[in-house]
Amino acid sequence: MLHKKLLLILFSSTLLFLNSSYGENNANESILIKSCPNNDFCFMHPQNLRPVQSQIIDSIAGQYQNDNIVLNYDLGRYASQFNEMSEARIEAVDIDGLSGSILVHNKRMALRIPQVKGKVRFSMLIVFKEERQLELGRRIFNSIQFTEK
């Protein structure tokens, strides 16, 4: 009987720890902060989403990540239009007065804006490692503001 009680206590403690960790991650993802890469555009993202060092040659591009999200952006002539996401659900969207589209497929959510200024286009891809959070992805995409259009 004592053995069963110990197992029950251990199991309950583990569940409590996992639940509080999950709640903390969700709280961090619900608080958004502003980033402005190269001051060419700004966007809001979860405070626990951190930039990753990367070498970029011909555009303004970068990556942020946390335990559940990898976010990539590219502002330049060759920004992805996500042609490889041919099976994605696509919806038209207006971001900072510019026409674009959101693509959703499995745990990937992408934004493409074919023309920001001249031949410059924009793309942002969010890959969810665990649970897909469409509302958070939309909040990030809708927060984008370009410095020059």
Secondary structure, 3 states (H helix, E strand, C coil): CHHHHHHHHHHHHHHHHHHHHHHHHHHHHHCEEEECHHHCEEEEEECCCEEECCCCCCCEEEEEECCCEEEEEEEECCCCCCCCCCCCEEEEEEECCEEEEEEEECCEEEEEEEEEECCEEEEEEEEECCCCCHHHHHHHHHCCEECCC
